């Protein structure tokens, strides 16, 4: 592994940081999350047109930039620093790769160029609080998370004219504003039970979308109801490749999320260091107290370790290694610690709604609710590595 960045990667990071610094400060961030869409459409247009961010990891044949998930992850480290609310995660990290992996040539040709240009946004709708399981981060991706033939989730019914969907999905990232929904649904009876993915226009007849109040306002979520909605199948009807595709997308998404969390943790630490250098008590800056130095040193070590893990996970994605879950666990833990210490060391002001410290803590907690929690990310990684399985010799010895 070459730990140095290429000139192109450095340029992406530098340009994006400058853009977000000028367009996504604390005031702009609060204004964006209060809009109906939950993000600033003008900032999204700038990210798409000036930097090509939505198409960064999409092939050039479909209007993308042709980079790998590594560049997308490094870019998301900068969006994480600013906690920039945008459809980037839902569109470019979750939905677009699934269309690229499972879609027909006609589906890819129609949808991917629009997704790459940012004119179309998309959202992945996975029933219940099972996004981490569906992406293979906290479970094997198998089971009844898509409905399992029972009440709940989304059911797919084959008709003469195609497919119809019925059900409800909660906690859909950017589901209230996405122009396209990629819906996971259960199809078939007991003998032919399987999970399939379907394409549904966001404004299709029978689709009811309501934005929900989320712990992390910078990641807007929606409840999506599908009332006998006409849908287009994504992939083959036997569904054999769906779980594999979801797991592959999950590995890349975990690396992107890890880098994003590291960016947020680094910025939370920076803000805290800036504050303790200025805040005085007993005639001296509180940052000069040994206890404060020790606490921040622990945070610094945690952030640096998480950054190393996140960078390795980002590098490993195009090389076929799936270590994103462990990196994500490390990064979320670092972000939670950095944001919690930031709130404490800011004193009374850190607990106020007007200060930005709580936004970083909510990002850590919100991502754990969506993709974790940390202990399940680590437990699943340990199971995959068979870390706690005994060999035959060990069993005999026991």
Secondary structure as UniProt FT lines:
FT   HELIX           7..23
FT   HELIX           26..33
FT   TURN            36..37
FT   HELIX           41..51
FT   HELIX           53..55
FT   TURN            56..57
FT   HELIX           60..62
FT   HELIX           69..82
FT   HELIX           89..95
FT   HELIX           96..102
FT   HELIX           105..117
FT   STRAND          122..125
FT   HELIX           131..134
FT   TURN            135..136
FT   TURN            145..146
FT   TURN            148..149
FT   STRAND          154..159
FT   TURN            160..161
FT   STRAND          162..173
FT   TURN            174..177
FT   STRAND          180..187
FT   TURN            191..192
FT   STRAND          194..201
FT   TURN            202..203
FT   TURN            205..206
FT   STRAND          207..212
FT   TURN            217..218
FT   STRAND          221..234
FT   TURN            237..238
FT   TURN            240..241
FT   HELIX           242..278
FT   STRAND          280..281
FT   TURN            282..283
FT   STRAND          284..285
FT   HELIX           286..288
FT   HELIX           290..317
FT   TURN            318..320
FT   HELIX           324..345
FT   HELIX           347..351
FT   HELIX           357..371
FT   HELIX           374..384
FT   TURN            385..388
FT   HELIX           392..397
//
